[in-house]
């Protein structure tokens, strides 16, 4: 399982070639977002010039990848 961090997700959303390539290469692996990364993405979307477009993209990510609460196990995966 991959615990996706905020920076990785931002690079993915911006179409950064190496990050998009990495997502494609790991298609068979499960990926999740922490509730913290989800909150950071929402915050950034609300502050952006293209608020509605970016919010829609964040909501779509949360439909594709489960948003999980923080626990000791999550932090061990992150570490």
Secondary structure, DSSP 8 states (H G I E B T S, - for coil): -EEE-HHHHHHHHTT-HHHHHHHHHTTTS-EEEEHHHHHHHHHHHHHSTTHHHHHHHHHHHHHHSEEE---HHHHHHH-
